[in-house]
Structure formats: structure tokens, C-alpha cells
Amino acid sequence: MQLRYHFRVYPTPGQQIELARAFGCARVVFNDGLRLRQQAREQDLPYVTDAELSRRIITQAKSTPERAWLGEVSAVVLQQALADLNTAYRNFFA
């Protein structure tokens, strides 16, 4: 049996901005990771590992001027987006 809790959150305007930034960055990382995995599958390349995906999507992207804003949010948010992608991708092909 699983237990569930229901909480209501009332963030301040500043917290709303930070949450929106974190959610937006997570969406970008998820979509970039999905694109890489789809391209690898279409080109019959080996499965892109989680470590390789993290290195290419998060670590290398933060060092580029176009994606430097990824460094403004917690790395946990970005890593969890890739973990969620991994779960979704594996379940899709299961």
C-alpha cells in the first residue's frame, strides 16, 4: 500500500520566478536528451548512456554561451530531468 500526501504551496513572487526558471531548464534538458536518444536510434548508433547524456547535455552545455543559463538552477533539477527521461524512454520500448 502506498501512502500519499496532498500539500498546497503558496510561493512568493520571487519563488515563482525561481520555480519557473527551474521548470524551464528541466524541460530544455529533457527535450535535448530525448532528441539525442532519438537521433542515435534513427542512425542505428548504440544506446546513449546516462553518463554520456549528462556530460553532453548538462556539463558541456553549461560551458557554451547559448546555454550558460543552465548554470543558474540547481544541478539536481537537471539530473532528475535526465533520470525521468531515462525511465520514460525505457518504459516506452519495454
C-alpha positions in Angstrom: 0.0 0.0 0.0 1.3 3.4 -0.9 0.7 6.5 1.3 0.0 9.8 -0.4 0.1 13.3 1.0 -1.5 16.4 -0.5 0.1 19.8 0.1 -0.8 23.2 -1.2 2.1 25.5 -2.0 1.9 29.3 -2.0 5.2 30.5 -3.3 6.2 34.2 -3.1 6.7 36.1 -6.3 10.4 35.6 -6.1 10.0 31.9 -5.6 7.6 31.7 -8.5 10.3 33.1 -10.7 12.8 30.6 -9.5 10.4 27.7 -9.9 9.6 28.8 -13.5 13.3 29.0 -14.3 13.9 25.5 -12.8 10.9 24.0 -14.7 12.0 25.7 -17.9 15.6 24.4 -17.6 14.3 20.9 -16.8 12.1 21.0 -19.9 15.0 22.0 -22.1 17.3 19.3 -20.7 14.6 16.7 -21.1 13.9 17.7 -24.7 17.6 17.9 -25.6 18.2 14.4 -24.1 15.2 13.0 -26.0 16.5 14.4 -29.3 19.9 12.8 -28.8 18.4 9.4 -27.9 16.1 9.6 -30.9 18.9 10.6 -33.3 21.0 7.7 -32.0 18.2 5.2 -32.5 17.4 6.5 -36.0 21.1 6.3 -37.1 21.5 2.8 -35.5 24.1 4.1 -33.1 24.5 2.4 -29.7 22.2 3.5 -26.8 23.4 6.8 -25.3 24.2 6.0 -21.6 23.0 8.2 -18.8 26.6 9.3 -18.0 27.2 10.3 -21.6 23.9 12.1 -21.8 24.6 14.0 -18.6 28.1 15.0 -19.9 26.8 16.2 -23.3 23.5 17.8 -22.2 24.4 19.4 -18.8 28.2 19.7 -18.4 29.1 20.7 -21.9 26.0 22.8 -22.5 26.8 24.9 -19.4 30.1 25.9 -20.9 28.6 27.3 -24.1 27.3 30.9 -24.2 23.9 29.8 -25.7 23.2 27.5 -22.7 25.2 29.2 -19.9 21.8 30.0 -18.1 21.6 26.3 -17.2 24.1 27.0 -14.5 21.6 29.3 -12.8 19.5 26.4 -11.5 20.3 23.5 -9.2 22.1 20.6 -10.9 19.7 18.3 -9.1 16.8 19.6 -11.2 18.7 18.9 -14.4 19.9 15.5 -13.4 16.4 14.5 -12.3 15.1 15.6 -15.8 17.6 13.1 -17.4 16.6 10.4 -14.9 12.9 10.9 -15.8 13.8 10.8 -19.5 15.7 7.5 -18.9 12.7 6.0 -17.2 10.2 7.2 -19.8 12.4 6.1 -22.7 13.0 2.6 -21.3 9.3 2.2 -20.5 8.3 3.2 -24.0 10.3 0.4 -25.5 9.5 -2.2 -22.8 
